[in-house]
Structures are given as C-alpha cells and as structure tokens.
C-alpha cells in the first residue's frame, strides 16, 4: 500500500448512506482491494447509497478495476440481485466526469454522478431518488 494511502468510512443509518473517504496516492488495484475490504466489514454494503469522496486522493482506476469492485459487491449481495443503489463520486479530477460518461450504460447516470463537493452530492441523493426497478 502506498505511503499515506488510506480508506475510511462511516455509515449514516438515518439516510441509509455509506460515506467512503479516500486519501493519498493510490494505484487502481490497491484502491479496489481496499474498497472490497471495507465492503467486507459492513453488513449488507449493497443496501446503502454510497458517497465516495476522492478529493484528497491521487491516482487512476481502470475500467477493469471498477468492474472487479462491482463484481465483488454483486457476489456479496448474492442472487437475485437487490435493488440498485446510487453512488455519488466527489472528485477534483476534471477528467472523472468525461470518463464516467465515456463508459456509458455500464454505470448509468441515474445511479452514478460526479460532483465537486459533498453538499452537491448529498443534495443529489436527497432530491433525486432512482426510479423503482
């Protein structure tokens, strides 16, 4: 694990949200390993809307790495898959929005959005509930 890299989380039971904060320099595979470890510590992590705060982090995650995280979460959730929850990504990287748009239907915009601040992310989660499945 790179020096200074850490992942922390807290759960807001009232709003049913998992807030994950990533700090320091990272490699994509290392970040995904840490996220899978975090998910393994939480009872039913797939049942929460998630806020991923990456503003204090520096690194790049490949599509392969992202798919590995999605697969691990799906395996934890089992079958049949539960209702899909949302992810608000907070990032200062100006390329994150175009990257997210570039992978299209894999990560639908109704469920994943990129923001510059925590306030924006929380407002989206508060005011834009996903369509029922």
N, C-alpha and C positions, 0 to 999 in steps of 0.2 A: 504494500500500500504506500503510495507516495507520501512524503512528509507533509504534514499539515492537512491532509485529506481526511474529512470526516463526514458522516451522515448521521443526523439526529432526527428524531420525530416526536410528535405529540399528537394525541387524539382529542378532538373536540366532540365529546359524546352528544352534546346538545344539538349540534349542527350535523352530526354524523360525518365528520371530516377527519381525514388523516393528513397532517401537515408535515412534510418532509423537507428538511433543510440540508443542502449540500454545500460544503465549504472546502476550498483549497483546490490544488491542481489534481486532475484525475485522468486516467485512461478509461475509455468506454467500458471495457470488460470489467475493470475494477469497480466502477460505479455500479454496474448491473449486479455484480456479485454482492456488493454492499446492500443494494436495494432488495435483492432476493433474501438476504439475511434479515433485514428489517421486516419484510413481509412474513418471514418465518417466526418472528417473535410476537406477532399480532394475531389475535383470534379473528378469523374471517376478514383479512385485509381487503378483499374484493368488495366488501359490503359498504365501504366508505367512498365518498367523493374525496379526491386527493388534490392537495396543493403541493406542488414541487417547486421549492424556492432555490433557484440555481444562481442567484445574483452574486454570491460570493464564491462561485466555483469557476474553474477554468479547465476546459477540456472539450473533447468531441466524442459523441456517441454515435456509432454507426447504426444503420437500419438493422443489421444482423443482431447487434447488441440489444436494440429496442425490442425486436421480435423475441429474443431469448427471455427478456423480462416479462413480456406479455404471455409467453408460453408457460413460464414458471407460475405466474399468477393464475392462469387458467387451470393448470394442473392442481394447484392448491384448492381451487374452488370446486373442482370435480364436475360431474355431469349429472343432470343437464346444467348448462351454464347459467349462472344467476343473471339477473338484470344488470345491464351495463351501467357503470358509474362514470362520473366525469373526472377529468384531470385538468387542472389549471396550472400551466407551466409559467413560472415567473423567471424571466431571463433578461439580462442586459445585452446579450449577444444579438446584434441586429439580423443575423442570418437564421435565427431559430424560426421566425415566422415563415420565411420562404421555404426552409427545409420542411417544416410541418405541412405547408401547402403542397409541396412537391411530392409527398408520399401519399397524397390523395385519400382514397377510400380506406386505406389500412387504419388510419386514425381520423375518423370523421369529425368535422368541426363542431358538430352538435355535442360532442363528448370531450374534445380536447381543444383548448385555446391557449394562446401565448399572451402573456401580459408583462408589463414593465414594473408593476407594483403589486404589493399584497392587497391593497384596497381595491384595485381593479379586478383582481382575481376573485376576491370574496364577493364583490358586487355581482359578478357574472354568476357565481354559484348561487347567490341569493335570489337573483331575478330571472334566471333562465333555466328553469327545470327542463330536463330532457323529456322528449316525447315518450309516453309509455310504450313498452315493447309489445 
